[in-house]
Amino acid sequence: MRGIRVSLLGAALSVGAAISLSASEPKPVDFDQMDVDIPKLVLQAKQSAAAAEQSVESAEADVKAGEATTNQVERRIVVFKKGTLLQHAMSLIRAAGGQPTKDLHLIDAVALVMPKTKARNVETALQSLQEVVRVDKDFVQNWLNSVPAVQPVPALPALPKPLAADPPSAEAQKTPWGIDRVHARDAWSVTRGQGVKVAVVDTGIAKHADLKIAGGYNCIDPAKPFDDDHGHGTHVAGTIAAQDNDQDVVGVAPDVTLYGVKVLSGDGSGTFADIVEGIQWCVDNKMDLANFSLGASEGEQALADAIKAAAAAGLTIVAAAGNSGGAVGYPAAYPEVVAVAASDSKDKVAYFSSRGPEVDVIAPGVSVNSLAMGGGTTSMSGTSMACPHMTGLAALAAAAQGLHGPDAIRAALIRAATPIPNVPAEQQGAGMVDAGQLVR
């Protein structure tokens, strides 16, 4: 479903946005409107929402500082009927007592916040409206909580600290074992992924000498850059697209056009609305592939709708199966998504790798060396690390064969996969993908 182009906090509602409409005859604006400055308006909405949260905090002074978001404010995603006028939809939300925060036009929806004390009344009022299809829950959660810790390394003698102004020194390039295991170099005589647009939807991507970043977006705060403040997104990006340049590491598809979409904060937290907006950005900006090395134990209908809309638009989402050792998480569990399990260097399934019939393929995910925030490299483990191997492979397939969309990409990956002996299909899907076979 493709529709809602919400202009948050429009001037027609007298809340300070930058859209100027005729006072004598307001121009009807449908949710398909494409010529409004959405990032600017979303920023204004966020600023207004922040002011609202501060007001709630002062009213609830007994709550500890810094906990206002989780303790005093509730979030919802309101899905409207397609064709509802912009001004009308926004006036309904505000009249009910909600504060809009995100334009989620991909699923005909608007995200909002509201004081916790008024949540039941606001939700009831919205659900009673004929223009509203439904109201979904939304909340802050950690999408990286179950990521295994960075692998331990032997202790080394202390070295003198470099001066603060010294840039991180590059290391001589080493090919990580996972890149060799999927035989990435066997594809490079045919393609290195050039022409394929790949988004890393994560904690952002840090500037790094071994990465070429074409652009991106910060869904948490559009006024700020999409820089990584955790390290997870940068590590993931390196496995996909680290340059073949004699330093640090090299990625599976070093010539893709790389974008960073920040949907998670520095502690790995984000909302369903943040994730949906990340998917939306990828669709709006015509990404070919999106890497989702993140997950939750449960899904929401808004997320499911966004995944379906993305697939219909031709975006292939590759997602980590999860690190619970149990059921596959979300969004990987959705049928439109390529779900990736994790293996170690001995072709054993990682103990933490989630499993189930949703798993499509398996890739290296234990002690994976890739780029570190701030420069150099570091080793990490998780299906988060397996996922970018598969995204890189998908990019090679797309570039070599001109494939587009999740069905075609998944089929190509499965054709080029070989099952690991004596491993159940629910733990590895079709098996390990061979890059050389993938591009032939």
N, C-alpha and C positions, 0 to 999 in steps of 0.2 A: 504494500500500500504506500503510495507516494503522494503526499499532499501538503500537510500543514506547513506553511512558511510563515511562522508567527513573528511579527514585529513586536518584540517585548517592550512593554511600557510606552506605547505609542502616545504621541502628543495629543491625539484625539481623546485620550483618557486623562489628560492633564497631569501626567506624572513625570514630566521632564525629559522625555525622549526626543530624538532629533528628527522625527518625521513631521513635516509641515503639511497639514491638510486644510482645504478650504473651509472656513468657518460657516460660509453660507450654504455650501452643498458638499458635505463630506464625500470623498471618493470611496466607493465600496472596494475593499481589499480582500480578495479571496486568499485562502491559505496557500495557493499555488504561486502567489506573487513572488517574483524572482529579482526585483530591482531595488530591494531595500538593503540597508547596510546592517546585516544581521550581527556581525561580530561587535560592532559599536553598540547596538541596542542590547545585545546580551550582556555586554560589560556594564551598561547602565543598570540593567536588571540586577546583576550581581551586587553592584554597589548599593542599590536600594535594599536588596535582601540582607546585605551585611548590616545596614543601618537598622533594619527590622530586628535582626538578631541581637544587636546591642541594646535595643529598647527592651526586648524580652529579658535580657540579662540583668538590666538594672531593676526590673520588676521582680526578679527572682534572685535577689542578692545572696540568698543563703546557699545557692549552688556554687560550687568551687569555680574559680576563674579558669577559663579554657575549656570548660565542659558544656558551654551554652549550646553548641551545635547538637550534641547528642542528647542532652538532658532536657532542653527547653524547646527545641524546634523539631517538628516532624516534617517529613517530605512526602510528596505524592507525585505521580505522573498522571495527568488527566488526558485521556484520549477523546477527541472530538469527532463528530461526524464530518466526513469530507465535505467541503463546500461551505462550512460555517464561516461567516465573515470574521475577519481579524478583530475589528473593534468590538464586535459582539462577544466573541470568545474571551477576550481579555477583560472586558467589563464583568462578565459572569464570574471569572476567577476572583477578581478583586472584590466584587460585591459579596461573594461568599466568605471573604476574609482571608484569602490566600495571597501570597506574594510570588508572582512568576519569576523564575530564574533561568530557564533554558527553553530555547526554541527547538523542539524535536519534530520538525516537519516531516522527517522520514516516516514516522509512524502516526502522523496527524495528532501530535500531542504537545503538551506544555508541561514542564516540570515546575513545581512550586514548593515553597516552604510556608509554614504556618506555626504560630505558637502552639506548643503541645497542649496547653489548657483549652484551646479552641479546636483541636484537630477533629474531634468527633462531629462537631457542629458543621465545620467547613466541609468535611467529606460527605456528610449526609446531604447538605445543600447542593453540592455538585452532582452527586449521584441522582438526585431527583430531577435534574434538568434534561429536557428532551434532546438538547444538543450534545450531551455527554454520552459517549459509548460506555466508558467505565473509568474507574479511578484505581490505579495500581499503587501499591506500597513502594516506597523508595527509602533507602537508608544508607548511611555510611558503613562500610565494612572493609576489612582487609582482604584484598584479592591475592596477596602473596604470603599469607600466614603460614602455609604449609610447605613453603620452599625450603628444601634441605639446606643446612648451613654450608658456607664455603668450605671446601675441603681443607683439612689441616695440612700444613707444610712443616718440614723440619725447622727447628729453631736455628737461626744464624747469629753469628757474633754481631753485636751492635756496631753500626757504622755511623760516622759523623753525619748529622742532618744537613741537607743542602740548605743554602740560603733561601728565604721565602720567595725571592724573585726567580729562582732557578726553575725553568720548565722541566717537567718530567722527561727523563732521558728515554729515548726509544730503544727497544731491544731488537736484536737481530731476528728476522722473521723465522718463526717456526710454524709448521703446519700442525694444527691440533689433531689429535687422533680421530676425532669424529669426522673431520673433513676427508681424511684418508679412508675411513671406514665406508663412507657413502661414495667413494671413488669420484669425488667432485672434479679432480683434474682430468679425468677421462672425458668429461663433457666440454672442457674449455677449448678444444680445437674447433668445436662447433659453435659454442656460445658461452659467455660468462654472465648472461642475463641482461645484456644491454637492451634498453627500450622498455623494460618492465618496471612499472611503478609499484614500489613496495612500502607499505606503512608499518612501522613498529608501534603498536598501540599498547602503551606501557607507562613507565614512570618518566618518559621523555628520553631524549638522547643527548648526551654530553658532547661538546666539541672534543674531537680527538684527532690526532695527526693521522691516524690510520682509517679515518672515515670521511667520505664525501656525503654531506647531508644537503638535500635539495630544498628542504623546507619542512613545514609542519605546523602544529596548532596546539595550544594549551586549553583543554576543555575545562580545567579547574579554574583557571583565571586567564581569560583571553587577553588581558592587558600585559601579561608576562610572557616571556619566551617559553618554548617547550623544552628547556634544558632539563636534564636528568638531575635529580637531587637525591637519588637512592643508589644508583649503580646498576640496577637490574636491567633497565631498558638499553643501556649502553652495551652491556655484556651480550644481550640478545642481538642487538644490531651488528656487533662484530662477527658473530657466527654467520649471519646472513651475508654481510657485505664488506667486511674488512678488506682493505685494498691489498693487491698483490704487489708490494712495493719494497720488499727486502727489510721490513721492520714489523715487529710485534707478531701478529697472526694474519691469516688470510681467511676470508669467508667462503661459503659455498658458491655464491654468485657475486663476485666482487664488482661487477659492472652494472648492477641494477641501479635504478634511480630511487634513492632512499629518503623516506620522510619519517619524522617523529611526531607521534600524536600522544600528548600527555593526558592520561585519564586517571592516573594514580599519583598521590602525593608522595612526599619523601619517606613516609612510613608504610607505603603500599596501600593506602586507603583510598576509596572512591565510592561513588554511588552508582546505582543502576543507570541513573540519568547521565552520569559522566560517561559510562561505557556506551550507552546508546548514542550519545553525541559524538563519541569517537568513531563509531561505525558510520554515522551520518556524514561526518567530515570526509571519510574515505570514499563514500558514494558520491558526494557532491564534487569531490576533487578527482574523481575518476581513477582511483587506485585500482590496480589489477589484483594485488594481493594484500592481505592484512594479517600480521602476526599477532596473535593473542596469547602471550605467555602468562596468562593469569586465569583465575577461575574462582567460582563460588560453589558451595555444596548444593545450592538450590537456585533455580532460575526464576524469572518473573515474566509475565506475559508481554510486557513492553520490550524486554530483551529478545524474546522469541520473535516478536513482530519485526524488530529491527534486523535480526538475522535473516528472516525470510525476505524482507525488502531488499537487503543487500545482495542476496543470492539472485533475486529477480533482476537486479541492476547489473549483474555480472561480476560482482566482487567475490573473490574467493577468500574465505577466512580460514586460517590454519590456527588451531588452538591446542594448548597443552591439555592432556587428559586429566592431569591432577596428580597430587603427591600424597593422597590419603592411603594408598594401597587398597582402596575400596572402589566404590562406584565412580564412574567418570563424572567430572564436574561440568559446570556451565561457564562459557558457552560451548565447550567441546561436545557435550552430550546432544546438542541439537543436530538433526540429520543433515542440515545444509552445511555443516562445518566439518573440515578435515581434522579428526582427532588424533593426536600423536602421543604414543607411549614412549617410555625411556628404557634404554639398554646401557650396559657397561662395556668396557673394552674387551671383555671376554665373551661377548654376545649372550650375556645373561640379562634377563629382565630385572631392572632395578627394583629393589624391595619396596620402594615407596610408590612405584608407578601405579596409578589407578587403572582399573581394568573393567572390561565389560564388552558387550556386543557393539558399542558405539566406537570402539577403537578401530581406526582405519589402517594405520601403519605404525612402525616403531623407528626410533632414531637414537643416536648417541646422546646420553643425558647424565652421565656420571663423570665427575672430574673433568669437565669441559673447560679448556683454557680459552679465554676470549678477552675482549677489551675491558679495561677498568676505567671508571670515572676518575678523571684527573691525569690519565695517561698510563701507559704500560698495559699489563695484562693481569688477570687473576683467574682462579679456577672456581667454578661453581657447579652444583649438581641440581637436577630437577627435571621434570617434564618441561619446565620453562626453557631448559637448555636444549632439549630434544626438538622442541617445536621449531626454532629457527633453522635447524638443519633442513627440516621438511619444507619450510617456506622458501629457503634458498633453492632446494630441488624443484619446487613448483615453479619458481621463476625461470630456471633453466628449461623446463618443459614448455612454459609459455613462450619463451623467446625462440626456442628451436622449432616448435611445431605450430606457433601461432594460436595456441589454445587460449580460451577465455571462458571464465565461469567455473563454479565449483564442480559441476558434474564432469566436465571435460578434464579439469585438472586432477580430480580424484581418480578418474579412470586411468589416466596416464601414469600416475604414481603407483597404482595397484598393478598395472601391467608390468612395470619395471621393478616390482618388489619380489623378493625371495623369502619365504618363511624361514625363521630360525628353527632348526630341528628341535623336536621335543618340547616346543613351547605352544601352549594352547592359543587358539586364534583370538580369544577374548583378551589376551595379554599383549598381542603384537599385531592384530589385524592381518593384513596381507603380508607383513614382514618388513624387511629392510630394503630400501630403495637403492638401486644402482644408477648413478648419474650417467654413466656411459650408455647404458641400455636405455635410459630415459630419453636421451636426445637422438638416438638412432631411429 
